[in-house]
Amino acid sequence: MPLPRLLVIEGNSPETLAEHLTAGGTPAHKGYSDLLRELLPGARVDHAMPGDVAAVLPEGEQLLVYDGVAITGSSLHVYNGGPAVTRQIELVRAFLDAGTPVFGSCWGLQILTVAAGGTVRKNPKGRELGFGRSIRLTESGRKHPMYIGKPEIFNAPTVHLDEVETLAPGMTVLATNAVSDVQSAEIRRNGTIAWGVQYHPEYPLRELAAISRRIGARLIDEGFFLNTDDIKTYSADLETLDRDPDCKRLAWRFGISKNVLDKKLRTSEVANWIEYQVLPTRVKRSRG
């Protein structure tokens, strides 16, 4: 019996990945791959780089070797177009047409939406940074397997400027908050089920710190920070809390609790995707 095989689609360009490393971060596809291996021990996890226009991507029969596909976040914007964007839309659409379960975080939700026929825009309310607050499950979300074990109202790591504007056919909103009407959704296309969230269940807090350093100038312009020293303090506090999630002082300061600080609870959407989408697909394909 073949071992589980997953694919992580890196949403960023090579340039952004290099900037993120310089800021002390981990490449998004590596962080996601490490989490998937932790949640599904023994799994082989590959990655694809459609944001690199020179990279070779899976196609044809190669699409069928994967039991599931996860899509990372990205600094790209769907509405800007270009090969780095269109290659991702086409690849995700191909996996949906192949019947492979897909899970998308942030940019991943946006790419899934466009691949299935919806639209994405710059959020008129501005950026959501640090933690998505008071994310509330809809009636559909409360009954959905992605949210088994999750509170009805929760916070989650997040950083995004864009949001879903119009739903794709077969798309059901599962969670919402005051910043974005679509904080998560299920998408059904040609019998394939995909799950997407606008936040980042896969992110440890140190990644939020690295992103804040990487895009710091923009965050100052947008009014989130006064200056670079302000960013350094914020990032250092996030990294301290990442190392010591029991630090009451910083947890209180950031206004977060167990649903962010407990890794099992924070990543439960991804774990549930493996349990209720990836593993059943392996059985259907006589690989489980």
VMD Tcl script that draws the C-alpha trace (Angstrom):
set ca {
  {0.00 0.00 0.00}
  {1.57 3.35 -1.01}
  {2.22 5.91 1.71}
  {0.10 9.07 1.73}
  {1.36 11.69 -0.70}
  {0.52 15.37 -0.41}
  {1.45 18.47 -2.35}
  {1.96 21.99 -1.02}
  {1.53 24.79 -3.55}
  {3.78 27.71 -2.61}
  {1.89 30.91 -3.31}
  {4.83 33.31 -3.20}
  {7.30 34.41 -5.83}
  {11.01 33.54 -5.42}
  {11.68 37.20 -4.61}
  {9.23 37.22 -1.70}
  {10.61 33.93 -0.38}
  {14.10 35.43 -0.34}
  {12.82 38.54 1.50}
  {11.00 36.36 4.02}
  {14.14 34.36 4.78}
  {16.06 37.61 5.29}
  {13.35 38.69 7.77}
  {13.91 35.50 9.77}
  {10.92 33.56 8.47}
  {10.42 30.04 7.13}
  {9.35 29.51 3.50}
  {5.59 29.02 3.53}
  {5.74 25.66 1.75}
  {8.29 24.32 4.24}
  {6.27 25.36 7.26}
  {3.12 23.85 5.77}
  {4.93 20.65 4.78}
  {6.33 20.21 8.28}
  {2.84 20.55 9.77}
  {1.33 18.06 7.32}
  {4.05 15.50 8.13}
  {3.32 16.01 11.81}
  {-0.43 15.53 11.32}
  {-0.02 12.58 8.95}
  {3.12 10.70 10.00}
  {4.86 8.87 7.18}
  {3.37 11.07 4.48}
  {5.49 12.17 1.56}
  {5.01 15.89 1.01}
  {6.15 17.52 -2.23}
  {5.90 21.17 -3.18}
  {5.20 23.09 -6.38}
  {6.30 26.65 -7.17}
  {3.89 28.14 -9.73}
  {4.93 31.65 -8.64}
  {8.29 30.87 -10.24}
  {7.40 31.09 -13.94}
  {10.35 28.82 -14.80}
  {9.28 26.02 -12.47}
  {7.83 22.79 -13.88}
  {4.38 21.96 -12.52}
  {2.54 18.63 -12.25}
  {0.05 17.88 -15.01}
  {-1.98 15.04 -16.49}
  {-1.56 11.75 -14.66}
  {0.82 13.40 -12.19}
  {-2.16 15.15 -10.62}
  {-3.66 11.84 -9.54}
  {-0.72 10.69 -7.42}
  {-1.64 13.16 -4.67}
  {-4.14 12.42 -1.92}
  {-4.49 16.10 -1.05}
  {-3.17 19.55 -1.93}
  {-2.59 22.49 0.41}
  {-2.10 26.08 -0.75}
  {-0.03 28.57 1.25}
  {-0.46 32.27 1.71}
  {1.14 34.78 -0.66}
  {2.12 38.42 -1.08}
  {0.60 38.36 -4.59}
  {-2.79 39.84 -5.49}
  {-5.16 37.93 -7.77}
  {-6.47 41.09 -9.45}
  {-2.96 42.07 -10.59}
  {-2.86 39.05 -12.88}
  {0.31 37.93 -14.62}
  {1.87 34.47 -15.09}
  {2.69 34.00 -11.39}
  {-1.04 34.32 -10.64}
  {-2.61 32.60 -13.64}
  {-0.35 29.56 -13.30}
  {-1.65 29.06 -9.77}
  {-5.28 29.43 -10.78}
  {-4.84 26.92 -13.60}
  {-3.00 24.42 -11.39}
  {-5.63 24.58 -8.64}
  {-8.44 24.26 -11.19}
  {-6.72 21.17 -12.61}
  {-6.61 19.56 -9.16}
  {-10.28 20.38 -8.57}
  {-11.15 18.79 -11.91}
  {-9.03 15.75 -10.98}
  {-11.09 15.14 -7.82}
  {-8.26 15.85 -5.38}
  {-9.14 17.44 -2.00}
  {-7.67 20.94 -1.61}
  {-7.13 23.08 1.48}
  {-6.25 26.75 1.09}
  {-5.01 29.25 3.66}
  {-5.55 32.97 3.00}
  {-4.27 33.33 -0.59}
  {-5.28 29.69 -0.94}
  {-8.93 30.54 -0.27}
  {-8.71 33.38 -2.78}
  {-7.15 31.20 -5.50}
  {-9.74 28.48 -4.90}
  {-12.52 31.05 -5.20}
  {-11.25 32.39 -8.54}
  {-10.45 28.91 -9.88}
  {-14.08 27.94 -9.20}
  {-15.59 31.08 -10.75}
  {-15.72 33.70 -7.98}
  {-13.87 37.01 -7.59}
  {-11.43 38.61 -5.13}
  {-10.84 42.29 -4.31}
  {-8.76 44.52 -2.09}
  {-10.66 44.71 1.18}
  {-12.24 48.19 1.46}
  {-11.95 47.87 5.25}
  {-8.18 47.54 5.00}
  {-5.72 44.97 6.19}
  {-6.40 42.39 8.88}
  {-3.15 41.87 10.78}
  {-1.93 39.71 13.60}
  {-5.09 37.96 14.71}
  {-8.49 37.66 13.11}
  {-10.83 38.64 15.92}
  {-14.21 37.16 16.78}
  {-14.37 34.82 13.81}
  {-17.85 33.35 14.07}
  {-19.10 30.11 12.54}
  {-22.18 30.36 10.37}
  {-25.00 27.86 10.70}
  {-23.32 25.79 7.98}
  {-19.96 26.14 9.74}
  {-21.31 24.89 13.04}
  {-22.29 21.62 11.36}
  {-19.19 21.33 9.18}
  {-16.47 18.70 9.76}
  {-13.71 21.29 9.31}
  {-14.75 22.82 12.64}
  {-15.09 19.71 14.77}
  {-13.47 20.58 18.10}
  {-13.35 24.34 17.37}
  {-15.21 26.98 19.41}
  {-18.11 28.71 17.70}
  {-16.28 32.05 18.08}
  {-12.48 32.18 17.95}
  {-9.41 34.20 17.03}
  {-6.76 33.02 14.56}
  {-3.38 34.13 13.18}
  {-3.92 36.27 10.10}
  {-2.41 38.78 7.70}
  {-4.26 39.75 4.53}
  {-5.19 42.78 2.49}
  {-7.57 41.06 0.04}
  {-10.83 39.17 0.47}
  {-13.43 37.15 -1.41}
  {-15.76 39.56 -3.22}
  {-18.25 37.25 -4.93}
  {-18.78 33.59 -4.16}
  {-18.11 30.93 -6.75}
  {-20.90 28.55 -7.75}
  {-21.09 25.76 -5.19}
  {-19.42 27.85 -2.48}
  {-20.75 27.92 1.11}
  {-19.54 30.41 3.71}
  {-18.55 28.68 6.95}
  {-17.21 31.56 9.05}
  {-17.26 35.35 9.06}
  {-16.17 38.36 11.11}
  {-16.37 42.15 11.09}
  {-13.42 42.55 8.70}
  {-14.28 39.95 6.05}
  {-17.64 38.38 5.31}
  {-15.86 35.24 4.09}
  {-13.43 33.97 6.72}
  {-13.81 30.41 5.51}
  {-15.75 28.44 2.94}
  {-16.35 25.09 1.33}
  {-16.19 24.94 -2.46}
  {-17.73 22.13 -4.48}
  {-16.75 21.77 -8.13}
  {-17.45 18.76 -10.34}
  {-17.78 16.50 -7.32}
  {-14.58 17.74 -5.68}
  {-14.69 19.34 -2.23}
  {-12.23 22.06 -1.23}
  {-11.93 23.88 2.06}
  {-10.44 27.35 2.45}
  {-9.84 29.77 5.30}
  {-8.89 33.46 5.13}
  {-6.66 33.12 8.19}
  {-3.58 30.95 8.86}
  {-4.15 27.92 11.11}
  {-0.72 26.65 9.99}
  {1.22 29.70 11.27}
  {3.18 29.68 14.52}
  {3.39 33.16 16.02}
  {7.02 33.56 14.94}
  {5.83 33.66 11.32}
  {3.59 36.64 12.08}
  {6.68 38.30 13.56}
  {8.73 37.65 10.41}
  {5.96 38.94 8.12}
  {5.65 42.09 10.21}
  {9.37 42.72 9.76}
  {9.27 41.91 6.03}
  {6.41 44.28 5.16}
  {7.12 46.74 7.95}
  {7.26 49.89 5.79}
  {3.76 49.20 4.46}
  {2.45 48.57 7.96}
  {3.81 51.91 9.15}
  {2.17 53.65 6.18}
  {-1.11 51.90 7.00}
  {-0.97 53.09 10.61}
  {-0.37 49.78 12.39}
  {2.99 50.88 13.78}
  {4.66 54.20 14.57}
  {8.15 53.24 13.44}
  {10.61 50.37 13.02}
  {11.28 50.20 16.77}
  {7.56 49.66 17.30}
  {7.68 46.74 14.84}
  {10.74 45.27 16.56}
  {8.98 45.30 19.93}
  {5.82 43.74 18.50}
  {7.79 41.03 16.68}
  {9.95 40.25 19.70}
  {6.86 39.83 21.87}
  {5.29 37.47 19.33}
  {8.46 35.38 19.24}
  {8.57 35.23 23.03}
  {4.97 34.06 23.13}
  {5.72 31.51 20.42}
  {8.46 30.03 22.63}
  {6.39 30.29 25.79}
  {2.64 30.03 25.03}
  {1.95 29.98 28.78}
  {3.19 33.57 29.13}
  {0.08 35.15 30.67}
  {1.48 38.69 30.37}
  {1.83 38.57 26.55}
  {-1.28 36.46 25.98}
  {-3.24 39.15 27.85}
  {-1.52 41.94 25.93}
  {-2.37 40.39 22.56}
  {-5.86 39.38 23.68}
  {-5.47 35.73 22.70}
  {-6.09 32.47 24.47}
  {-6.09 28.72 24.00}
  {-7.68 28.72 20.54}
  {-4.50 30.41 19.24}
  {-1.86 29.29 21.74}
  {-2.73 25.59 21.80}
  {-1.21 24.18 18.60}
  {-3.64 21.27 18.37}
  {-6.62 23.59 18.57}
  {-5.08 26.24 16.29}
  {-4.34 23.72 13.53}
  {-7.52 21.66 13.92}
  {-8.95 22.78 10.55}
  {-5.97 21.20 8.76}
  {-6.12 18.07 10.91}
  {-9.84 17.71 10.17}
  {-9.17 18.14 6.44}
  {-6.78 15.20 6.58}
  {-9.26 13.14 8.58}
  {-12.40 13.88 6.58}
  {-11.09 14.63 3.09}
  {-7.60 13.25 2.46}
  {-7.93 9.83 4.08}
  {-11.37 9.05 2.59}
  {-10.02 10.00 -0.86}
  {-7.20 7.51 -0.39}
  {-9.78 4.82 0.31}
  {-11.80 5.76 -2.78}
  {-8.65 5.53 -4.88}
  {-7.80 2.14 -3.29}
  {-4.71 3.54 -1.61}
  {-5.87 3.67 1.99}
}
mol new
graphics top color blue
foreach p $ca { graphics top sphere $p radius 0.5 }
foreach p [lrange $ca 0 end-1] q [lrange $ca 1 end] { graphics top cylinder $p $q radius 0.2 }
display resetview
